[in-house]
Amino acid sequence: METDPGKLLAAIRYMTLATADEDGRPWASPVWFAAPAADELLWVSDPSARHSRNIAARPEVAIAVFDSTVAEGDAWGLYMEATAAETDAAAVGRFDEDWTIEDVTAPAKHRLYAANVRRWWVLGPRDERIEVRPG
């Protein structure tokens, strides 16, 4: 069983981002991301997207990363608690080399977002969540 969050984050390119609006209504979104470090996840999004509006209202998020292509019983997952926000466009190079600062600043459609991860869990062998730390 893999327990290093950094290794798990390097293997997968999509995360499920769970947000809630100001009234607590939940929303989950698949998001293409990069993880320059186990405690920093970056993605590009439209500020008018529901999950982006939710982050502006309530920055606490939950994130799951998992491989949906493996057979039942062979899966692993990483669960995270984080705080998210729009972040400095200069960090876009840590997200993807094809995106530029101009791609994530007004008047462009997208902005760069970051999640600062506080806690990580993996799925244990008996379907329990085991808290882990970056290795």
C-alpha positions as YAML, in Angstrom:
chain: A
units: angstrom
residues:
- id: 1
  name: MET
  ca: [0.00, 0.00, 0.00]
- id: 2
  name: GLU
  ca: [1.39, 3.39, -1.01]
- id: 3
  name: THR
  ca: [1.34, 5.93, 1.82]
- id: 4
  name: ASP
  ca: [3.47, 8.81, 0.53]
- id: 5
  name: PRO
  ca: [1.13, 11.65, -0.58]
- id: 6
  name: GLY
  ca: [3.78, 13.03, -2.93]
- id: 7
  name: LYS
  ca: [4.05, 9.77, -4.87]
- id: 8
  name: LEU
  ca: [0.29, 9.44, -5.10]
- id: 9
  name: LEU
  ca: [-0.12, 13.03, -6.31]
- id: 10
  name: ALA
  ca: [2.57, 12.58, -8.96]
- id: 11
  name: ALA
  ca: [0.78, 9.55, -10.44]
- id: 12
  name: ILE
  ca: [-2.66, 11.10, -11.08]
- id: 13
  name: ARG
  ca: [-3.65, 14.26, -13.01]
- id: 14
  name: TYR
  ca: [-7.28, 14.76, -11.94]
- id: 15
  name: MET
  ca: [-8.63, 15.44, -8.47]
- id: 16
  name: THR
  ca: [-12.15, 15.68, -7.16]
- id: 17
  name: LEU
  ca: [-12.53, 19.07, -5.51]
- id: 18
  name: ALA
  ca: [-15.34, 19.32, -2.96]
- id: 19
  name: THR
  ca: [-16.52, 22.82, -2.10]
- id: 20
  name: ALA
  ca: [-19.55, 24.35, -0.40]
- id: 21
  name: ASP
  ca: [-21.30, 27.66, -0.96]
- id: 22
  name: GLU
  ca: [-22.02, 30.26, 1.72]
- id: 23
  name: ASP
  ca: [-25.14, 28.31, 2.78]
- id: 24
  name: GLY
  ca: [-23.25, 25.03, 3.02]
- id: 25
  name: ARG
  ca: [-24.61, 23.44, -0.18]
- id: 26
  name: PRO
  ca: [-21.92, 21.00, -1.38]
- id: 27
  name: TRP
  ca: [-20.48, 20.75, -4.88]
- id: 28
  name: ALA
  ca: [-17.89, 18.33, -6.31]
- id: 29
  name: SER
  ca: [-15.85, 19.03, -9.45]
- id: 30
  name: PRO
  ca: [-13.24, 17.04, -11.35]
- id: 31
  name: VAL
  ca: [-10.24, 19.32, -11.82]
- id: 32
  name: TRP
  ca: [-6.99, 18.84, -13.76]
- id: 33
  name: PHE
  ca: [-4.19, 19.73, -11.34]
- id: 34
  name: ALA
  ca: [-0.47, 19.77, -10.65]
- id: 35
  name: ALA
  ca: [1.21, 19.18, -7.30]
- id: 36
  name: PRO
  ca: [4.53, 21.03, -7.10]
- id: 37
  name: ALA
  ca: [4.63, 19.78, -3.48]
- id: 38
  name: ALA
  ca: [2.44, 17.44, -1.46]
- id: 39
  name: ASP
  ca: [1.04, 20.41, 0.44]
- id: 40
  name: GLU
  ca: [0.38, 22.59, -2.64]
- id: 41
  name: LEU
  ca: [-2.07, 21.71, -5.41]
- id: 42
  name: LEU
  ca: [-2.50, 24.09, -8.35]
- id: 43
  name: TRP
  ca: [-5.20, 24.28, -11.02]
- id: 44
  name: VAL
  ca: [-6.61, 26.75, -13.52]
- id: 45
  name: SER
  ca: [-10.30, 27.57, -13.48]
- id: 46
  name: ASP
  ca: [-12.89, 30.10, -14.56]
- id: 47
  name: PRO
  ca: [-13.67, 32.39, -11.57]
- id: 48
  name: SER
  ca: [-17.35, 32.20, -12.51]
- id: 49
  name: ALA
  ca: [-17.41, 28.38, -12.22]
- id: 50
  name: ARG
  ca: [-19.49, 27.13, -9.30]
- id: 51
  name: HIS
  ca: [-16.52, 25.64, -7.45]
- id: 52
  name: SER
  ca: [-14.53, 28.89, -7.87]
- id: 53
  name: ARG
  ca: [-17.43, 30.98, -6.54]
- id: 54
  name: ASN
  ca: [-17.74, 28.54, -3.63]
- id: 55
  name: ILE
  ca: [-14.03, 28.89, -2.82]
- id: 56
  name: ALA
  ca: [-14.39, 32.68, -2.80]
- id: 57
  name: ALA
  ca: [-17.24, 32.36, -0.28]
- id: 58
  name: ARG
  ca: [-15.86, 29.46, 1.77]
- id: 59
  name: PRO
  ca: [-12.17, 28.54, 1.24]
- id: 60
  name: GLU
  ca: [-12.23, 25.26, 3.18]
- id: 61
  name: VAL
  ca: [-12.21, 22.35, 0.70]
- id: 62
  name: ALA
  ca: [-11.85, 18.58, 0.62]
- id: 63
  name: ILE
  ca: [-9.96, 16.82, -2.16]
- id: 64
  name: ALA
  ca: [-9.78, 13.20, -3.31]
- id: 65
  name: VAL
  ca: [-7.24, 11.77, -5.74]
- id: 66
  name: PHE
  ca: [-7.63, 8.19, -6.93]
- id: 67
  name: ASP
  ca: [-6.94, 5.91, -9.89]
- id: 68
  name: SER
  ca: [-10.28, 5.01, -11.44]
- id: 69
  name: THR
  ca: [-8.71, 2.68, -14.01]
- id: 70
  name: VAL
  ca: [-7.68, -0.18, -11.71]
- id: 71
  name: ALA
  ca: [-9.66, -3.30, -10.88]
- id: 72
  name: GLU
  ca: [-11.78, -3.51, -7.76]
- id: 73
  name: GLY
  ca: [-9.59, -4.23, -4.77]
- id: 74
  name: ASP
  ca: [-6.48, -2.73, -6.39]
- id: 75
  name: ALA
  ca: [-7.42, 0.92, -5.89]
- id: 76
  name: TRP
  ca: [-5.68, 3.44, -3.72]
- id: 77
  name: GLY
  ca: [-6.86, 6.88, -2.81]
- id: 78
  name: LEU
  ca: [-5.63, 10.04, -1.19]
- id: 79
  name: TYR
  ca: [-8.00, 12.25, 0.79]
- id: 80
  name: MET
  ca: [-7.08, 15.78, 1.82]
- id: 81
  name: GLU
  ca: [-8.29, 18.74, 3.86]
- id: 82
  name: ALA
  ca: [-7.13, 22.08, 2.50]
- id: 83
  name: THR
  ca: [-7.74, 25.79, 2.20]
- id: 84
  name: ALA
  ca: [-8.08, 27.06, -1.37]
- id: 85
  name: ALA
  ca: [-7.95, 30.48, -3.02]
- id: 86
  name: GLU
  ca: [-7.05, 32.25, -6.21]
- id: 87
  name: THR
  ca: [-3.28, 32.63, -6.13]
- id: 88
  name: ASP
  ca: [-0.50, 34.71, -7.66]
- id: 89
  name: ALA
  ca: [-0.42, 34.26, -11.43]
- id: 90
  name: ALA
  ca: [3.38, 34.11, -11.31]
- id: 91
  name: ALA
  ca: [3.05, 30.57, -9.90]
- id: 92
  name: VAL
  ca: [1.53, 29.36, -13.19]
- id: 93
  name: GLY
  ca: [4.89, 27.91, -14.27]
- id: 94
  name: ARG
  ca: [4.68, 25.42, -11.40]
- id: 95
  name: PHE
  ca: [1.27, 24.34, -12.74]
- id: 96
  name: ASP
  ca: [2.04, 23.70, -16.40]
- id: 97
  name: GLU
  ca: [4.67, 25.04, -18.79]
- id: 98
  name: ASP
  ca: [2.08, 25.62, -21.53]
- id: 99
  name: TRP
  ca: [0.12, 28.16, -19.44]
- id: 100
  name: THR
  ca: [1.40, 31.74, -19.13]
- id: 101
  name: ILE
  ca: [0.77, 34.60, -16.74]
- id: 102
  name: GLU
  ca: [-1.33, 36.23, -19.46]
- id: 103
  name: ASP
  ca: [-3.50, 33.09, -19.60]
- id: 104
  name: VAL
  ca: [-4.50, 33.50, -15.94]
- id: 105
  name: THR
  ca: [-4.85, 37.26, -15.48]
- id: 106
  name: ALA
  ca: [-7.63, 39.63, -16.59]
- id: 107
  name: PRO
  ca: [-8.99, 39.91, -19.19]
- id: 108
  name: ALA
  ca: [-8.31, 36.17, -19.73]
- id: 109
  name: LYS
  ca: [-11.10, 33.74, -18.79]
- id: 110
  name: HIS
  ca: [-9.08, 31.70, -16.29]
- id: 111
  name: ARG
  ca: [-7.28, 32.25, -13.00]
- id: 112
  name: LEU
  ca: [-4.75, 30.17, -11.09]
- id: 113
  name: TYR
  ca: [-5.94, 28.55, -7.87]
- id: 114
  name: ALA
  ca: [-4.02, 26.85, -5.08]
- id: 115
  name: ALA
  ca: [-4.99, 24.50, -2.29]
- id: 116
  name: ASN
  ca: [-2.78, 24.48, 0.77]
- id: 117
  name: VAL
  ca: [-3.16, 20.98, 2.17]
- id: 118
  name: ARG
  ca: [-3.20, 20.54, 5.94]
- id: 119
  name: ARG
  ca: [-4.00, 16.81, 6.34]
- id: 120
  name: TRP
  ca: [-3.76, 13.65, 4.21]
- id: 121
  name: TRP
  ca: [-5.29, 10.18, 4.48]
- id: 122
  name: VAL
  ca: [-4.94, 7.02, 2.39]
- id: 123
  name: LEU
  ca: [-7.34, 4.14, 2.09]
- id: 124
  name: GLY
  ca: [-6.15, 1.27, 4.28]
- id: 125
  name: PRO
  ca: [-6.38, -2.46, 3.54]
- id: 126
  name: ARG
  ca: [-9.64, -2.85, 5.47]
- id: 127
  name: ASP
  ca: [-11.30, 0.21, 3.90]
- id: 128
  name: GLU
  ca: [-10.24, 2.47, 6.77]
- id: 129
  name: ARG
  ca: [-8.68, 5.91, 6.36]
- id: 130
  name: ILE
  ca: [-5.11, 6.14, 7.65]
- id: 131
  name: GLU
  ca: [-3.65, 9.60, 8.27]
- id: 132
  name: VAL
  ca: [-0.26, 10.07, 6.59]
- id: 133
  name: ARG
  ca: [2.33, 12.81, 6.16]
- id: 134
  name: PRO
  ca: [4.39, 13.72, 3.09]
- id: 135
  name: GLY
  ca: [7.55, 11.62, 2.88]
...
